[in-house]
Amino acid sequence: MNLLLPSIGNKVDLARLLGAAVHERGGRLLGSDLSPDAAALAFVDMRVELPCFDDARFWQVFAAVARDAGIDAVVPVRNEELPQWARRAAAGELPVRLMLSTERTLRICLDKAALYAAAESAGIRCPPWQPANAWIARPAVQCPVILKPVSGSGSRGIHVARDSNELARWIEHLDRPYLVQAHKLGREFSVDCFAAASGVLDTVFVRERTQVQNGQCTIGTPVDDPELVSLCRSMARELHFRGVVNFQFIRDGEGAWLIDLNPRFPGGIAQTESAGFAFCERTVAALAGIGSSGA
């Protein structure tokens, strides 16, 4: 099986691990990126040229590249691209296979307001929040707070405001939708899960985020935390996950709070793999065995 990682960027660990799993099956790992200097391209067997994802020609060019390079499956890695891959797969418009959550699930996960609403419906607590544009008229969340983009990942675009004057100044200059959320401090956890096609989380691995740089966990410690496992399973009953999913929690004196949910491979996947959870091999195996529609 030949597998493509589009918009591969600096996903070095993911390229290395998926490449090893593909090679075990006699296949090749291909990669694409707008930058020829993208770090992860050094770990693929072949680079392919694709236009910018927003280019109107993208899907036509992709179909031709997939045919010419013999690409069987794709693992998208950029949040902004996930829903379109899922929509086209569900419509039978892709010549390749995917292991990806439904478009509805992806759009909820990538919109923090929708995510927090879904979590609260599932009985999962999130730090109190409100839309930034509503805070000026009705400040329901007390400082200190975190100002975060409704759509975003990692620590990009996040600001901590210690008092209401500082927060008001930030809000005046926002150029896209933001949330104001209570600033919780405590131990941070990532929970990496694998969901089979049925949507059930059949494997869950919890690690404490003991060192974080630019929103990505660089050092993690495996922990046994049945409560976090239970919360993730509750969320899976609310949404239909498929493949690798990453939850992020903060635990303080009041309990556990859901901070974020990434419906894709996390940046710290190497830590999960080194702990014995072969999510890359499981993904490749699933892609080799599911139907051609990928839906």
Backbone torsions as a table, in degrees:
resi	resn	phi	psi	omega
1	MET	NA	134.6	176.6
2	ASN	-102.8	126.8	-172.7
3	LEU	-118.5	135.9	178.9
4	LEU	-109.3	133.8	167.9
5	LEU	-108.3	102.3	178.8
6	PRO	-83.1	154.6	-179.4
7	SER	50.2	52.7	-166.7
8	ILE	-71.9	-29.4	174.8
9	GLY	52.4	-126.6	-179.0
10	ASN	-106.2	25.7	-179.3
11	LYS	-76.6	60.7	-173.8
12	VAL	-63.7	-49.2	-178.3
13	ASP	-61.5	-42.6	-179.2
14	LEU	-64.4	-42.9	178.4
15	ALA	-62.5	-42.7	-179.5
16	ARG	-63.0	-44.8	-175.6
17	LEU	-74.9	-43.1	176.9
18	LEU	-66.9	-36.8	177.7
19	GLY	-59.8	-44.0	179.7
20	ALA	-62.4	-40.5	-179.8
21	ALA	-67.3	-38.9	178.9
22	VAL	-68.0	-41.9	-179.1
23	HIS	-63.3	-33.6	177.7
24	GLU	-60.3	-25.5	-179.5
25	ARG	-101.5	12.7	176.7
26	GLY	76.9	17.9	-178.1
27	GLY	-104.5	-171.4	-179.8
28	ARG	-126.9	150.3	173.4
29	LEU	-103.6	125.7	177.1
30	LEU	-112.8	154.3	-180.0
31	GLY	-142.1	155.3	174.9
32	SER	-138.2	151.6	174.2
33	ASP	-166.2	146.9	178.5
34	LEU	-65.7	-27.3	178.4
35	SER	-95.1	122.8	177.4
36	PRO	-67.5	-13.1	-178.7
37	ASP	-98.4	8.2	178.6
38	ALA	-55.0	128.8	-171.3
39	ALA	-58.6	-39.1	-174.0
40	ALA	-72.5	-15.9	178.5
41	LEU	-63.0	-22.3	178.4
42	ALA	-68.1	-12.1	-175.3
43	PHE	-110.5	11.2	178.2
44	VAL	-105.0	159.6	178.2
45	ASP	-81.4	-24.3	-177.5
46	MET	-156.1	135.8	174.3
47	ARG	-96.0	137.2	175.4
48	VAL	-118.1	151.6	-177.9
49	GLU	-97.9	122.5	174.9
50	LEU	-129.6	146.7	176.2
51	PRO	-71.0	174.3	174.0
52	CYS	-54.6	142.3	-176.0
53	PHE	-59.2	-29.5	-179.4
54	ASP	-82.2	-6.8	179.9
55	ASP	-68.4	135.5	-179.1
56	ALA	-60.3	-21.2	-178.2
57	ARG	-87.1	-3.5	-169.1
58	PHE	-54.1	-53.5	-171.6
59	TRP	-68.7	-33.9	176.7
60	GLN	-66.7	-45.1	178.5
61	VAL	-65.0	-42.2	180.0
62	PHE	-58.7	-44.9	-179.3
63	ALA	-59.1	-41.1	179.2
64	ALA	-67.6	-41.6	179.1
65	VAL	-65.2	-42.9	179.8
66	ALA	-60.5	-40.8	179.1
67	ARG	-67.3	-48.6	-174.9
68	ASP	-69.5	-34.9	-177.6
69	ALA	-92.7	-3.2	179.8
70	GLY	67.3	39.1	-179.1
71	ILE	-77.6	127.7	-178.7
72	ASP	-99.2	-30.9	-173.3
73	ALA	-150.2	158.1	-178.8
74	VAL	-132.8	139.9	171.9
75	VAL	-118.4	95.9	177.3
76	PRO	-67.7	145.4	-175.8
77	VAL	-124.9	-9.8	-179.2
78	ARG	-100.2	129.2	-178.4
79	ASN	-51.4	-45.4	-173.7
80	GLU	-63.0	-23.4	-175.3
81	GLU	-93.2	-18.4	-170.3
82	LEU	-58.7	-48.9	-175.7
83	PRO	-59.9	-37.5	-178.9
84	GLN	-69.3	-37.7	175.3
85	TRP	-60.8	-45.2	-178.0
86	ALA	-64.9	-42.0	-179.2
87	ARG	-62.5	-45.3	-178.8
88	ARG	-68.3	-35.0	177.4
89	ALA	-64.7	-44.7	-178.9
90	ALA	-64.1	-30.8	-179.8
91	ALA	-85.2	-0.4	-179.4
92	GLY	71.6	28.1	-175.5
93	GLU	-101.4	8.8	-179.8
94	LEU	-113.2	139.9	177.2
95	PRO	-87.1	15.7	-176.0
96	VAL	-135.8	172.4	179.1
97	ARG	-104.3	150.9	177.1
98	LEU	-130.0	155.6	168.9
99	MET	-124.0	84.6	-167.6
100	LEU	-143.0	148.4	177.2
101	SER	-65.4	167.5	-179.4
102	THR	-66.2	158.6	178.8
103	GLU	-58.8	-41.5	179.2
104	ARG	-58.9	-48.2	179.7
105	THR	-60.4	-43.8	-178.5
106	LEU	-61.8	-44.3	-177.9
107	ARG	-66.1	-35.7	176.0
108	ILE	-65.6	-45.6	-177.7
109	CYS	-65.1	-30.6	-175.4
110	LEU	-91.8	2.3	175.3
111	ASP	-121.0	106.1	-170.8
112	LYS	-61.4	-33.5	177.5
113	ALA	-63.9	-45.4	178.2
114	ALA	-66.4	-38.3	179.7
115	LEU	-62.3	-48.5	-178.1
116	TYR	-64.9	-36.1	177.3
117	ALA	-64.7	-42.3	178.5
118	ALA	-65.5	-39.9	179.6
119	ALA	-63.6	-44.6	-179.4
120	GLU	-64.8	-32.9	174.7
121	SER	-64.1	-30.4	180.0
122	ALA	-87.9	5.0	179.2
123	GLY	81.4	21.7	-179.1
124	ILE	-106.1	128.3	-177.3
125	ARG	-80.8	139.6	172.5
126	CYS	-122.4	150.1	175.9
127	PRO	-55.9	138.3	-178.9
128	PRO	-50.5	139.8	-175.0
129	TRP	-148.9	165.0	171.6
130	GLN	-158.9	158.0	176.7
131	PRO	-60.0	140.5	-177.8
132	ALA	-60.8	-36.9	-177.5
133	ASN	-71.1	-12.8	176.9
134	ALA	-93.9	-15.4	-173.9
135	TRP	-66.4	-38.5	-177.3
136	ILE	-58.6	-45.3	-178.0
137	ALA	-77.2	-34.1	-175.4
138	ARG	-146.0	85.8	-177.5
139	PRO	-72.5	86.8	-176.7
140	ALA	-82.6	-15.0	179.7
141	VAL	-112.4	128.1	-175.9
142	GLN	-90.6	144.3	178.0
143	CYS	-69.5	152.9	2.3
144	PRO	-73.2	149.4	-178.4
145	VAL	-135.8	163.9	170.9
146	ILE	-107.2	131.5	174.7
147	LEU	-101.5	117.0	-174.8
148	LYS	-133.8	146.6	177.8
149	PRO	-63.3	143.4	175.3
150	VAL	-60.2	-39.9	176.3
151	SER	-115.8	120.9	-179.9
152	GLY	172.3	169.5	179.4
153	SER	-142.8	161.8	-178.2
154	GLY	64.2	-146.3	-178.8
155	SER	-104.2	9.7	-177.0
156	ARG	-66.7	129.2	176.2
157	GLY	78.7	6.0	-177.6
158	ILE	-92.0	136.0	178.4
159	HIS	-131.1	143.7	174.5
160	VAL	-105.0	124.9	178.2
161	ALA	-109.7	125.0	-176.3
162	ARG	-84.8	-24.1	-179.9
163	ASP	-145.0	170.1	-173.5
164	SER	-67.0	-32.7	178.8
165	ASN	-65.8	-43.9	177.9
166	GLU	-62.6	-42.5	-179.9
167	LEU	-63.8	-43.1	180.0
168	ALA	-61.0	-37.8	178.6
169	ARG	-65.5	-41.2	178.2
170	TRP	-63.1	-45.8	-175.6
171	ILE	-61.5	-34.6	-179.3
172	GLU	-60.0	-26.3	-173.4
173	HIS	-108.8	12.8	-179.5
174	LEU	-71.5	140.6	-179.3
175	ASP	-114.8	8.4	178.9
176	ARG	-159.3	168.4	-177.5
177	PRO	-63.3	134.3	178.2
178	TYR	-130.0	160.8	170.9
179	LEU	-113.7	149.7	166.9
180	VAL	-105.2	125.0	-175.6
181	GLN	-134.4	142.5	177.5
182	ALA	-55.6	136.7	-177.3
183	HIS	-87.3	100.9	179.3
184	LYS	-91.0	135.5	176.4
185	LEU	-116.8	137.9	179.8
186	GLY	168.7	-161.7	178.4
187	ARG	-79.1	135.6	-177.4
188	GLU	-103.8	141.8	-177.7
189	PHE	-133.5	143.5	167.0
190	SER	-110.9	138.2	177.2
191	VAL	-123.8	110.7	-179.6
192	ASP	-95.8	130.6	-174.6
193	CYS	-129.6	154.4	172.2
194	PHE	-122.5	125.1	180.0
195	ALA	-110.2	127.1	175.2
196	ALA	-72.5	176.7	-177.4
197	ALA	-58.1	-25.4	179.9
198	SER	-71.4	-14.3	-177.2
199	GLY	93.0	-6.9	179.9
200	VAL	-76.9	135.0	174.7
201	LEU	-78.9	99.6	-175.7
202	ASP	-91.1	-10.2	175.3
203	THR	-142.2	131.4	-178.1
204	VAL	-135.7	129.3	-178.5
205	PHE	-128.2	122.3	-178.5
206	VAL	-104.0	133.0	175.0
207	ARG	-136.1	138.6	175.0
208	GLU	-80.1	135.7	-178.8
209	ARG	-84.9	89.3	-174.1
210	THR	-83.9	-18.8	174.3
211	GLN	-145.4	125.9	-176.8
212	VAL	-127.9	132.5	175.7
213	GLN	-129.7	126.0	-179.9
214	ASN	52.9	39.9	177.6
215	GLY	80.7	-1.0	-178.3
216	GLN	-113.5	133.9	179.3
217	CYS	-74.6	119.6	179.2
218	THR	-99.7	-23.2	175.2
219	ILE	-136.6	127.0	179.4
220	GLY	-132.7	151.8	-179.6
221	THR	-119.3	121.9	178.6
222	PRO	-60.5	137.7	178.7
223	VAL	-137.6	156.5	175.4
224	ASP	-99.7	109.6	-176.8
225	ASP	-138.0	85.8	-177.7
226	PRO	-58.1	-31.3	-178.8
227	GLU	-65.6	-45.0	179.6
228	LEU	-64.9	-38.5	176.6
229	VAL	-60.4	-44.1	-179.7
230	SER	-63.7	-40.3	179.4
231	LEU	-63.6	-41.0	178.6
232	CYS	-64.0	-41.7	179.0
233	ARG	-65.3	-34.7	176.8
234	SER	-64.3	-40.4	178.9
235	MET	-66.9	-34.5	179.0
236	ALA	-66.3	-26.6	176.0
237	ARG	-75.0	-22.9	179.1
238	GLU	-84.2	-36.3	-178.1
239	LEU	-121.5	161.4	179.7
240	HIS	-104.7	99.7	179.9
241	PHE	-89.5	159.0	175.0
242	ARG	-153.3	131.1	-178.3
243	GLY	82.5	-150.2	-175.5
244	VAL	-84.3	133.4	179.0
245	VAL	-135.0	141.3	-178.0
246	ASN	-123.6	122.3	175.4
247	PHE	-102.1	149.3	174.9
248	GLN	-128.9	129.4	-177.8
249	PHE	-127.3	156.9	165.4
250	ILE	-120.7	134.7	177.2
251	ARG	-115.7	124.0	176.1
252	ASP	-126.0	-163.5	-177.7
253	GLY	-65.4	-16.5	179.2
254	GLU	-93.2	-10.1	-179.2
255	GLY	125.0	-155.8	-175.0
256	ALA	-100.6	140.4	-179.7
257	TRP	-128.1	130.4	175.4
258	LEU	-77.0	127.5	-179.9
259	ILE	-103.9	-42.2	-175.2
260	ASP	-157.6	163.5	178.5
261	LEU	-145.2	118.8	179.9
262	ASN	-107.6	113.8	-177.1
263	PRO	-85.0	51.1	-175.3
264	ARG	-162.5	179.2	175.3
265	PHE	-62.3	133.8	177.8
266	PRO	-83.1	164.8	176.8
267	GLY	-64.4	-27.0	-178.5
268	GLY	-93.7	28.0	-175.9
269	ILE	-60.9	-28.7	-179.5
270	ALA	-63.2	-33.1	178.4
271	GLN	-67.2	-40.1	178.6
272	THR	-66.0	-43.8	179.4
273	GLU	-63.5	-41.4	-178.0
274	SER	-68.9	-19.3	176.8
275	ALA	-84.8	0.4	175.4
276	GLY	101.7	9.0	179.5
277	PHE	-101.8	99.8	-171.0
278	ALA	-84.3	66.0	-177.3
279	PHE	-68.8	-30.4	178.6
280	CYS	-68.5	-45.2	177.7
281	GLU	-63.4	-40.2	179.7
282	ARG	-64.9	-37.1	178.2
283	THR	-65.6	-46.6	179.6
284	VAL	-62.5	-41.8	178.8
285	ALA	-62.5	-42.1	179.8
286	ALA	-65.2	-41.8	179.8
287	LEU	-65.9	-30.4	178.9
288	ALA	-76.4	-18.5	-173.1
289	GLY	-113.0	-10.3	-177.0
290	ILE	-87.6	169.2	-175.9
291	GLY	-68.3	166.2	-172.9
292	SER	-68.5	-21.6	-178.3
293	SER	-73.6	-24.5	-177.6
294	GLY	70.1	5.0	-176.3
295	ALA	-94.7	NA	NA
